[in-house]
């Protein structure tokens, strides 16, 4: 098995404004694993508020390259156990795990869906992100869009703005990226009209027991994002969150995500498969889990101007799963 990598700069179609800051581009690390004429691909992005530095990742890859290349083709769960033994950060582990699933499927001439016996006749529709802006500008973008589900980014909120959004006959969710205060959260969850929002994602900043003020049995469908990094925390979230957002880079890849979905279902959570601002490499990986989820937020490749890959697509919210071997990823 041969390992290679490259860092790619993705230019965004428009400024991506969230509570953490404004972004005009993203950098991503693209992993390639090759064997017997086939290539598997994985991706992770540089995210400042997750303290992700791709230069650190490339240095780490250089150190473990020979160990990875010496591995024989084994079932993906066995390869993942090997990755865990390397003590890699979750973002890097995810890119390698996804690349391996893609390569393994291509060599086995089976898709990820076939390998995991996933019925993909029922798929949730993906939301499109509406960046932080004045509520009137956000509403204008929503009304002009061909998509039908929207995730509206907030940096705190004005009650009048919430009222304007609730008047829309649209499927809306709110994502504050941790910017809401305790008082704002208590007001939201006590307000019956708030149940019209599909979900309210990561209301408060990451911190020890900060989410104790949230109640999963109130009107707000609170969804954990940064608060839900892996399966170990799920039980603690039950009294506070009704839904979770699974992102491959947070939990470490497709292999742990499958386990996390099973455990979250057993605890009664609604599940969303989410993404970062990724190319079709990362989106194709996340899309194969969409049939197992209630919600999808897989608009990453739709936000960038220079996608480098072909694979599963999200067209106006409709998830079009590619039925090729592995994850079906092909570089342009």
C-alpha positions, 0 to 999 in steps of 0.5 A: 500500500502506498500513502501520499498526500497534498494540501489543497486551497479551496476558494469559497463561492462567497464569504462563510460567516459564522460566530467564530469568524469570516472565511473566504477559503479553506485548506484541506489535506487530501490523503491517497492510499494506493494498491494494485492500480486502485486509489482511495481518497480521504480528506480533512480540513484546516479549522482554526476553532478546532486548532487544526494545523495541516502542517502538523498533520503532514509532519505526522504522516511523514513519521508514520508513512512506513508503518502505514505502507507496511500494512497488508489489506485487512478488513477496515475495522482491523485497519482502524484498530491499527490507526488507533494504535498510532495515536493520531488526531481524529481529523487525520485518523478520519482522512486515513480511515475514509481513504482506506474504506474507499480503497478497500471497496475498490479492490473488493469491487463493492461499494461501502453501502454493499459492504455494510448492507445499508439500505439507501432507498430512504435518504434525508434531504440536506440543508444549505448553510445561510451565513451570519448576516442581517435577518432580512438578507438571510431571508432573501437568500432563503427565498431565492434558493432552490434548496428546501432545507436551511441551516441559519447561522447565528451570532446571538440573536434578536427576538424580532429576528427569530419572529421573522424567521418563524413566519417563513413557510420553510424548513429552518434550523438554527446554528449558533456555533456556541454563541448563545447565552444561558438566558437566550437558551432558556428563553428559546427552550421555553417558547413553544413556537421554537419547536418549528425549527427543525433543530437548534445546533450547538447553542453554547460554547464547549466547556465543562458541564456548560450544557447543564442548563439545556433540557431535551424535553423542552420545546427546542430540539437541541442538537450537540455538535462540538459537545458530541465528539465521540460515542463516550459522551452520549449518555451524558448528553441524554438529559440535555440534547435530543439530537446529535451531529456526527461529523467524520473528522470529529469522531475519527472516520466512518468506522467509529461513526457506524458504531456511534450511530448504533449507540446513539439510536439505542439512547433515542437520539435523532442523528444528523450526518454533518460536514465541514467545508469539504470537497466531494472527497469528504462529502462522498464519505459522509453521504454514505451514512445519510441513509442511517440518519434523520438529518443531513448537512452535506453542503460543503462541496456546494460552498467551494468554487474549485472542487477537486473530485467527483463522487456523490453529489448534493443537488439542491438538497437531494443526496445523489449517492454514487453506486460505484466501488468504495466511496466512488471517489474519483479525482478530476 
